[in-house]
Amino acid sequence: MDSILFTGTHRAPRKTTKWHAALKVKGNIIAVKILNISAQGALINSNYNLIKNELIALMINAKYDKNRLIIYTRALVRHSTIRKNNFYLGLQFIEIARPHQQFITNYIDYNEAGF
């Protein structure tokens, strides 16, 4: 698999989205919503809290304009914020296929162009 491993800590441009996704944690599937995304990570809305530095599998149902892709990535939980009825989880992509990362980058560029 042609993929990218992220180890840096610099912040990448983020874009708001309403993409649906699923986490796989210890054999359990958890439905979540992506609040914003960058080529290096995502902020998600979840009904379940996860532990900082926990490694998870993430599947994202990504789409914009007429482009659609199921993105698979491994991610690290960087932070968790308790909300009134749920949690916001900051995820850093640890491993992601180059075409999947390029799809996210294209989505960000597409949004910046005002479409």
Secondary structure as GFF3:
##gff-version 3
##sequence-region A 1 115
A	DSSP	beta_strand	3	5	.	.	.	ID=ss1
A	DSSP	beta_strand	15	16	.	.	.	ID=ss2
A	DSSP	beta_strand	20	25	.	.	.	ID=ss3
A	DSSP	beta_strand	28	37	.	.	.	ID=ss4
A	DSSP	beta_strand	41	46	.	.	.	ID=ss5
A	DSSP	beta_strand	55	64	.	.	.	ID=ss6
A	DSSP	beta_strand	67	82	.	.	.	ID=ss7
A	DSSP	beta_strand	87	97	.	.	.	ID=ss8
A	DSSP	alpha_helix	98	112	.	.	.	ID=ss9
###
